[in-house]
Amino acid sequence: MSFDPRKAARKAALLLIASVVLFAGAAMPADEPFDLDEYRGKVVLLDFWASWCVPCRRSFPWMNQMQEKYGSNGLVIIGVNMDAEPEAAKAFLDDYPANFRIINDPDGELARLYDVIAMPSSYVIGRDGELATRHLGFKVKKQDEYESILVEALRTGTE
């Protein structure tokens, strides 16, 4: 049985409603349920992160840069926070602001659907809604490689 990111996202949309309610009273803004189908025709970088993750601190400036550089070409970056405590996520975002959408997954429902095994874990989903690739962790020396993956995904489906 192969992994289908669209089916996973649809299931997650229902599961994340509970986390939206939990986070609604916190300092972080409430999220709308996540539905990958909203982004059909775009390239989505779905990045799972947590406040305690040291490589995540290095990935956020890079993701902000990529969103700014390629957003007009169809790139959408969505950070999926895994913290159980909203205060921890808010403190992280105060220090490392995100210029992209953040959704909350404190119970790990979406992470289980995507088989997340490391922090951060990034999934590049093509314009067709299919998983193009994923990478685990974030290494500053590999930023050019990560960017070239995004550029290739952005080219695919626009010919």
N, C-alpha and C positions, 0 to 999 in steps of 0.2 A: 504494500500500500504506500503510495507516494504522498509526500507532504504537499498540501494544497493551501497556499497562503490566503486565498480568498475565503475558503471554508473556515479556516482558523480565525480569520478576522471577523467573519459573520458571527461565529460562536462567541468570540471575545466581546463583540459589541454588547451582547446581552449580559455577559458576565461582568463587564466593567461598569454597568449601571450602578451596582452596589458600591464600587469604589468611588464613583463620582459623588454619591450621596455622602460617603464617609469624608471625602476631602472638601465637600462644599462649605463646611464651617471652618475650614483651616485657612491659613494665610494664602495658600495657593488657589488660583482660580479653579472653579469647577470645570470639568471637561465634558464635552459631548461624548457619547459612546463612539468608539472607534469602528469605522467601517471602511475597509480597504477599497471597496468598490467606488467610494467617493473620489478616489484618485486614479481611476481608469484613464489611461492616456498620459499619465505622468510617471516619472521614475521616483520611487519612494525609497528612501534610506530609513529603515526602521531600526532604531538604535536603543538597545536595552541598557540601562545604567542604574547606578545607585550612589548615594552620597559618600559611602565609604570606599568607593572604587577610585584608586589613584590614577590609573590610565584614563578614566572618564574625565578627570580634570584637564588632561591634555587634549582629549578629543573634542571637547565643547568649543574651544576657539576655532579649531579646524572645521567643525561642522557649521559654525556660524559663517565662516569664510566661504565654504562650499555653497551654503544656502544663498548667500549674497551674490556669489559669482554665477551660479547656474540656475537660480530660482526662475528667472525669466525664460529659461530653456526647458522648463518642465520638471525641475528637481524639487521634491518635497521631502524635508527631513522631519521625522517625528521621533522624539525622545520618549521612551517608555520607562518611567521611573519605577523602581522595584522596592523602594523604601516602605516599610510598614508604618513609620512615623512621618506624618506630613511635615513636621518641623525640621526634620533632617533634610528632606528634599528642598524645602524653602531655603534653609541656610546654604546649601550647596548652590542653588540658583542665585542667591544673593552674591556669592563669590564668583560664580561662573555662569553669567546670564546666558540664556538661550534665545536666539533670534529665530526660533522655529517652534513648532507645536510640541507641547509636553502633555503626555497623558500619564495617568497613574495606574499602576498595577500592583497594589500592596499585597495582594494575596497570591500573586504569581500566576494567575489564570492565563493571561496572554503569553507569558513566558513559557508555560507548559505546552501551550499549543504550538509554539515555535521551537520547542526543544532547546531552550536557552541553557547553556552549560558553563558560561563564563561571562565575566563583566569586563568591559562592555562586549556585547554581541551585536553585530550589525548585519542586517539583511537588506540586500538591494533587490527591489522588486521592479521588474520592467514595466513598460507602458502597457503590456498585455496582461498585467496582473500576475505573471508567473515569477517565481523566485529565480533571479539571475545568478546570485551568489551570496555567500555570507562570509564574514570573517570574525574571528574571535580575538578580543583584546584590541589594543591600539598602541602602535609604535610610531613615534615621531618620524623615525627614519623611513617608514613605509608610506608617508603621506602622499608622495607622488604616485605610488602604486594604487593607493585607495582612490585618489582622484582620477586616475586613468580608467579605473573600473566604472566610476560614475559617468565619465565622458563617453565611454563605449556604450553604456546602457542608454544614455541620452540620445546617442546616434541611432540606435536600433529602433526601428519602427517609425522613423521619420523620413526614410528614403522614398 
